[in-house]
Amino acid sequence: MTANLDTTVLVLNRLWQAVNVCSARRAFSLVFAGHAQIVDAGSGYQTFDFHQWRDLSHEAQDHECVHTIHFRIRIPQIIVLMMFDRLPKKDVKLTRQNVFLRDDFMCQYCGGKFDRKDLNIDHVVPRSHGGKTTWENVVCSCVPCNT
């Protein structure tokens, strides 16, 4: 099976906390330069450097791989950075669109998927009862469930 180098790879900091996603192309660059190691969930979350991963890739037949002139190598799903131990600061703005994206355009009450025009935002604890407009208190709901 072949894969695209734009496949997303989960990036962990050295404390094994998720910090980002990157392309497989970028992941291979980081691993080859020695800035990261590949984590294989299938082998008990063992870590591998580039050469170990290349050698391991010869045995794997049912995984997505990239073919080079001389060898094929599996696309990693997870990499762990060797030196980076911070968490990125990313404050996601609370907007209707971001709530829709978070909830995958799915009504949180009936589970149905809807177009944006058929959805609205519902406060789980109503504002009239002291509920705040926070990520924890707003959900995506369809019009019939929220009337």
N, C-alpha and C positions, 0 to 999 in steps of 0.2 A: 504494500500500500504506500503510495507517495503522498506527500503533504506539501502545503504551501509554507514558505518561510515567513508569511505574515500571520501564521497561527499564533494565538495569544498564549503566553506562558506566565504563570503566577510567580511573582518575585517576593521572596521573604528576606527580611533583614537577618543579621547574624544571630538574633534572639528567636528566630523562626516565627516572626510576626509578619503577616501580609502587609506589604507596603505599596505594591503596584502590580501592574501587568505590563508586559512588553511583548514585542514580536519574537518569534523563534530566532530570527536573524540576529537581533540584539542579544538574546540570551546566549547564543553560540559565541558571539563576540566577547561577552563578559566571561564566559567559562574558559574560552581559549586563552584569554589574557590573564587568567588566574584570579580574577576578581570575584568569581562565583563558582559554585559547584552545583551539579545537577542532583536533584532529589528524586529517587525512584520509589514511589508509593508501593509498587508491586513487590519490592524486596525489603519491606520493613523500614521504609524511609531511609535507606542507605544513601550516602552521598558519593558522587563520582566526579573526578576531574575529566577533562576532555578526552584524554587517551583511554582511560578506563571505560568511559561511556561508549567510545567508538568500538572498543573490543567487545563490550557487552552487546552492542547493537547487531553484531554478526549473528547472534543466536535468535534474536527477536524476529519472528516472521509476521506476527499479527499486529504490529504497531506501525504508526505513521512514521515514515522515514524520508530523509533527504538523500538523494543519490549524488555522489561526487564522481570524479573521474576514477579515483582509486578505491573508494569504499562507500558504504551507505551508513548513515547514522540516524538513530531514532530522534524524533522531535521530543524534547523534554516537555513535561507539563508543569514542573516546578523547578525553580532554581533558588538557591540561598546565597546571599551576598556574604563575602568573607569578612569585610571590615565595617560595613554600614550597620549601625545599631540604633539609628533614630527612626522615628515615625514621621511620615510627612504630615504637615498641617494642611488639611483640606476641609474647609467649612463649606458644605454644600448648602446653597441657598434654598430656603423653603418656599417653593413655588408650586403652582398647580401642575405644571409640566413635570417637575421633578418628583412630585408625589405619584403622578401617573406612571412615570418610568420606574420608580421604586416598586410599585404594586403591579407592574407589567400590564397596565391597562385592564386589570381584573378587578371586578367588584369583590370587596373583602367580605361581603355578606352572603352572596349567592354563588360566587366563584366563576361567574360568567365573564368572558372577554368581550370588550366593547370598543367601539370607536371613541375617540376623544370627545366628540360632540354629545355622546350618550352617557358621559360620566360626569360626576361632580365630586366635590370634596365634602366629607362628613366628619364632624368632630365626634369622637367616641364618647367623651364626656362633654355634653353640650356647653357652649359658652354661657348660656343662661344659668348653668349649674356650677360655674366657676372653671370650666375647662379652658385650657389655653390653646393657642394655635402653635403647637410644637410638633416635631416629627413623631413623637410617641402618641399624640392625641388625634392625628388626622389620618384618614384612610380614603381610599378611592371607593366610590360606590356608584352603582347605576341609579338612574332616576327612579325606577319603580321601588327599589329598596330604600331610598332616602326620601320618600314622600309619605 
